[in-house]
Amino acid sequence: MRLRILSPDDKFHDECGVFGVFGHPEASNLAYLGIHALQHRGQESGGIASWDGVRMHLHKAMGLVADIFDQHALAALPGSSAIGHTRYSTAGQSNLANAQPMVARTTAGQVAVAHNGNLVNAEELRAELAAKGALFHGTSDTEVIVHLLAHQREGSIEDRIHRALANVRGAYSLLFLTEKGVVAVRDPLGFRPLVLGKLKSGAPVFASETCALDLIEAQYVREIEPGEMVMVDSRGLRTIQTLPRQRSGKCIFELIYFARPDSQVFGRSVYATRKELGKRLAIEAPVQADVVIPVPDSGVPAALGYAEQSGIPYDLGLIRSHYVGRTFIEPSQSIRHFGVKLKLNPVRDVVRGKRVVVVDDSIVRGTTSRKIVRMIRDAGAREVHLRISAPPTRWPCYYGIDTPVRSELIASSHTEKEIAKYVTADSIGYLSRDGMHEAAKAEPRSFCDACFTGEYLVQLTPPDAGASPVGEHGPREGKPTGAAENLTVLRA
């Protein structure tokens, strides 16, 4: 048997989830529950840092949250304030040096940092810091932020955080655990979500999504606003920075795919939004069929919406195994669809002899969609019509999502008819950009949809042409392609 790493998934991956709590005697236990609820945002490493009034404690490791932490590990994280992080990394960069939170000793005391997002000028900043003698242990953007903070020598910790972030560009929802309290910061365009909640005891909590608040029975208070810095310490909770308003850049893919459907993101129900995307898709891409089935789990709400709008019965034609991680064996090339079949299996009684509509949220390279369509055909479907509850994904993301280079995105170089032929579907239908914005109730110039349009909101800093990119999240070709080569910051 050959040994190699297989991933049965051909999806985009969000980079991280963050959680923080201040003023609770079981802070590390709450942080554990919080990042457990955010596990969908990253499955390769996790960590928690706590402050007990004297010293910072840290435990982080590779793996899933439930595997990293046990009672012994949590007991070694005393204190009434803590932050946690769960992380997905790009291929080849999955190592403990990049796991978070990251802890640093500064002249203002010890600080731990947890970050969701991506700095587009990380390599430029890294080079400047290295020239000043900074030593880097990993390749993550977060380590750049840690060094920027360590280079600040004067003022309060919040003043130092403000100055450290003054020159960074890109997406960041950040939590800082300091010797005084917890600081939450969101970038001026608000790419990644970050919310504030309150426990029954009154202790404030921060999280990437509201599903983390639900688990610990915390009340949702509000979003951290784009450009806002919130500090909670012994003096209470207060906003200490509000950057000038820009046009908003909230990631619309959070609503389409990344966030858990039971979360409220950007003031919207994720589940209701996805169902509405499916309804709009049924209007824009109708088809005569006998059954609507989702690609589980992400395609379920959109498929329900498609079925409700079209009047075509909904059923579960694909069953997902929830115990699939990575596998290191490939028994034989003769076992077709091996990777996908680990994750999905068709229900023959649902699809046999029928015209099937398969609803999914996106197509990346097309390889998984092709295998899914073939599996459904092999199970006896008479026709297979693929429907996608988002526009064609034609551009990479540089704001905190792991995406392939543009040449690997099938929609960047193929028409819908060509994609349908490649995935062996009888037809394919995407949601239009206008339909997506209407379904998501996205006000004009309030969301980032660069992965569909190439209209990037923050200028990129590509490495020199032909040079190998150093950073974990940097463009993974010599330079960004197409419209990414001449980008400017867009303002309202």
N, C-alpha and C positions, 0 to 999 in steps of 0.2 A: 504493500500500500504506500502511496505517496503521502508525504507530510507537508501540509501547507495550511495557512490560515484562510478560512473561508468565512465570508459574511453572507448570510442568506438575504441580506437587506440591500436594496438599491435606493435608499432614501437619503434626504438631507438630514443632518444631525445638528441640533442646537449644541452649543458648547458647554453651557453650565447652568446650574441653579444655585441661588444663594439664599441663606436664611440667617436671621439674627434676632437675639432677644436680650433685653436689659432688665435687671432688677427682679430676677426670679430665682429662688433657691435651687431649682432644678433646671438651670439654664442649659446645661449640656444635654440632658434628656430631651428637652424640648427641641433643641437644635437637631438631635438625632431624628426625632419624629418629623421635623420640618424638611430635612433633606431627603428623608425616606419618601415623603410625599412628592418630592421634586425629582425622584429617581429617573423619570422619563426624560429629563433634560440632560442627563449625562450618566453613563453606566461604566466608566472606566476607572474612576478614582473618586475618593471622597475624603472629607476631613472635617474636623471640628477644632476650633481654638477657644479656650475659655480664660477668663481673668478672675483670680480669687482675691484680689486686693493687694497681693504681694508680687506674684509672678504670673507669667503667661504659660498656659499649658496647651499642648498641641498633640493631636493624634490624627494621622492621615495614612492612607495606604491605597494600593491598587485594588480594584474590585467593586462590588456592589455594597451599598450602605449596610445592609443586614449582615454581610460577611465581614466587614471591616470592624464593626462595633459590637461588643458584648458588654456584659455588666462590669467586667473588670476594666475594659477600656474607658467606659463612661465614668466609672468611679475615679479614674485618674484624671478627670477633667473637672475639678471643683470650681466653684465660683458662681456668682449670680448674673454674669453676662457671658455670652458666647456667640460666635458666628460659625456657620457651617457652609459647606460647599460640596456639590457633586458635579462631576466633570466628564465631558466627552472630548477626546483629543483627536486630531487628525492622524492619519496613518503614519507610523514611524516615529511619532512623538509621544507615545504612551509610556511615560516613566514617572517615577516618584518625584523627580526633581521638578516636574511641572504640576504636581498635585497641589491642591489648595485646601485651606488657607495657607498663605505664606506669611511668615513671621520675621520681623526685623527689629533690631535694637537701634533706636535713634536717640539723639540728644534730648528728645522730648519724651523718652520712655519707649517701652516695647509697643509694637503695633502689629496686628494681624490683618491681612487683606484677603477678601474674597471678591471675585470679579466675574461678571457675565458680560461678554461682548468681545470686541476686537478693535485694537488701535491700528488705524491704517498707516500711521507714521511710526510704528514701533521700531522698525529697523533703523530708521534715521536717528531716533532717540537712543537706541542701543549703541550705535556707533559713537555718538557724542559722549555717552556715559563711559563707554569702554576707554575712550581717549583720555578721560579724566581719572582712569584707574579703577573703574567699577569692574568687579569680577562676577560673571554670570554662571549660574549652575545649571540652568535649563534654557528653554527656548520660548517660554510663554510670555505674552504681553504683560501679564500681571507682574512678573519680575522687574520689568521696566518701570512700572508704577512704584514698586517697592524702592528701587534705587532712586527714582526722582524724589520720593518722600525723604529718604535718608540723606539726600544732599541739601535739604532745607535745614538751616541752622538757627533760625530765629522765629519767635512768635509762638502762639498757641498751636496745638495740634491741628485744629480746624484751619487755622491760617496756613499752616504748612501743607495740608492736603489741598487747599485752594491753589497755592502756588505750584505744587507738584503737577496739578492737572491743567495748569494754564496753557501748556504747549502741546497737550495730547489731542489728537483728532481721531474721531471714530465713535464706536459704540461702547458705552460702559455703564452698567449698573453695578455699583460698588458698595461693599460694606467694609468698614474699618472698625476693628475692635481695639480700643485704646485703653490706657490705664485709668481713664476717666469715664468712658462710656462707649457708645456705638455711634458711628457716623455713617449715614446713608447718602449716596450721591448718584445722580442720574445724569447722563450726558445731555447737552442742550437740545438735541433733536428727539431724545427719548426712544431710541431704537428698541431697547430691551425693556421688558416690564419690571416694575418694582413697586410693591405695595406696602402700606403701613396697616398694622392691625393692633388690637388691644386684647390682652387676656382678661379673664374675669377678675383677676387680682389688680388689674390696672396696668400691668407691665406691658410696655410697647414691644411689638415684634415687627420684623421686616421679612419679606419673602418675595421671590420671583413671581409666584402665582398665589391666588387665593385658596387653591386646594390645600396648600400647606397650613393656612389659617384654619380651615375647616377641621382638619385632623386634630388640632390641639384645642379646638373650641374657642378660638379667638375671634373677636368681632372685627370685620373689615371696616377700616376707617376711611382710607382714601389711597389714591396713587401718590407716590413721590413724583412731583411734577418734573418735566424735562428741565434740566439746568438747575434743579434744586439740590441743596445740601441740608440735610436734617441731622441735628445732633441731639442725642438723649444721654443725660448724665444725672448727677444728683440734683441738679437744678431743674430737671424736667425736660420736656421735649420742645424743641424750637427749630424753626428754619433760620439758618445762619447765612444762607447764600441763595440768591435767585438770579440766575444769569439772564441777560436780555432775551426776550422772546425771539425765536426764529420760527421758520416754518417747521412743523412737526415731521418727524421721520419714523413714526412707529412702524415696526415690521409687520406687514400684513400677513406674512407667513406664520406668525404666531397664532393668528386666528384660523388659518387654513389647516395647519398641521401640528405645530410644535407644542402648543399649550395643551394641558389636559382638558377634555371636554367639559369637566365639571368646574372649571375655573372661570372667573371673571377676569378678562384681560382688556386693558385699555377702555374700561367702562362697559364692556360688552360681554354677554354670555357666549362663551366659546361654542357650546353645544348649539344654541339657537342660531348663531352665525353660520355654522357649518351646515345645519339643516336648510337654512335659507340659501346658501350657495348651491345646494343640491336642487332646490326648487327652481332657482334661476337657470341652472344647467338644463333642467328638463324643458324649460321654455325655449332656450336657445338651441339645444341639440336634441330634438325629439327623435324617437325611433319606434317602429312597431316591434313589440317584443312581448314575451310571456312572463318574464320574471326579472326583477331587479335584485342584484346581489352586491354587497360591499366587499372590498378588499379590507379585511379586518386588521387592526381595529380602527385605524384612522379614517377609513372610508364609510363607517357606519352611519354617522349623522347625515352626511351628504346623500347617501343612498336612500335613507328614510325620506329625506326631502324630495328626492327625484321620484320615488315611488308615489308619494302623496300627491305631488303636482301632476304626474303623468297618468295616475290611475292604474299603473301596472303593479301587480302584487310584489311585495317585498319578501325576501326569504334569505336564509343563511346558506349560501351555496359554497362558501369556503370556511373551513374551520381552522383556527390558528392554534398552534401549540405555544403555550406561554413559558416553556422551559428551554427555549433556544437562546444560547449565547453565541459563542464562537466554537467552531469545531476544527480540529486539527487533522482530521482524516478525510480522505476522499476515496471510498472503496474502489470505485471504478468509473471510468468515463462512460461506461455503458449504462450506468444508472442516470438517466436524464433528469434534469431539474433538481439534482441532489440538494443543493443549498436551499432552494425555495421549498422543496418538499419537506425539509426539516421543520419549516415554519407553517406552511399552509397545505391543506388537503381538501379536495373538492368533495361535496356531498352529491353523489351520483343521482339519488332520487330527486334532488332539487333541479338539476340542470339537464338531465337526460331527455333528449328529443325536443328541447325548448330553445326559443330565441332568448338569449341571455344578455341583459345589460349589466356590465361590471363597472362599478363606480369606485374610483380611487381619487386621491387628493393631488397627485403629481406624477409625472414621468421624468426620471433623471436621465439615465443612459438608455433606458428602454429594455435592458436585459431582463429585469425581473418581470416587467409587464408581458414580455414575449413568452416567458415560461409560464406565467399564470394563465394567459390565454390558451396556450397549448394544453395545459392541465385540464382546463374546463372543456376543451374540445375532446380530449382523450376520455373524459368522463361522460361523453355522449351528447354534448350540446350541439344543436343544429346550427345556430348562429351565435357569434360572440361580438357584442358591440361595446367598445370601451369608452367610458365617459369620465372626464377629468374635471374636478370641481375647482379649477384654477386655470389661468391662461398658460400657454406653453412657457416653460422655464428655459430661457435663452441665455442668461447671463449669470456669472458667479456672484456670490455674496462675499463682501469683505467686512461685514459688520457683525460677526459672531456666529456665523453658520458655516459648517463644513460643507463646501460644495466642490464638485470637480472643476477643473479648468474648462473654459468655454468649449473647447474642441470636443470635450467628452459629453456635453449636453446635447442630446439627440435633436432637440427642437431648434438648436442654434443653426443647424445646417440642413434640416429636412423639412419638407412640407407635411401637413397633416396627412395627406394621402400617402406619402412615403413612409411616415411613421406607422400608419395603420398597416401597411404592407409588411413592414419589418416585424411588428409585434403579432402579425398574422390575424388581426381582427377584421371582421367584416366592415366595420366602420369605427371611426374615432371622433370624439367631439370634446372640445375644450370650452371652458367658460371664457367669455370675453372679459377684457379689462374693465369695461364699463359695468358689465354684469357683476363682476367681483366686487367692485367698489359700492355698487348699489346694494348688494346683498349684505356686505359688511357695514353698511351705513357709514362709509368712509367719506368724510368731508373732503372737498378738494384741497390738495396740498397738505394733507394731514398724515399720510401714511407713506412709508417707503415701499415701492414695488419694483426696485431696480432689477431684481432677478427675472422679472418679466419684460422690462422695458429697456434696461441698460442706462436708465437715468439715475446715476449715482448722486447722492446728496452731499457727500463729503469728499474732498479731493484726495486721491490716492497718492501714495509715494512709492512708486514701483522701484525695485532694485535696478541697477544698471542693466541695460540690455545684454543678454547673454550670460549674466552672472547667476549663480545658483542662489536662490533665496535662502536666507538663514533662518528666519523666524518661523514659528509654528503656523501662524495664520496668514502669512504674506502670500501674495500672488505666486502660484506654483509654476508659472512659466516665466520666461525671461522678462516679460512685461505684461501688463494687462492687455487684453485684446479690444479691438473696436473702440466703442465710446469711452471705455475706461482710460484711454490714453490722454484724453483732454478733458479733465473734470474740474469743475469749480464748485465751491460751496453755494448752494441755492438758498436764498433767503426769501421770506415772505415779501 
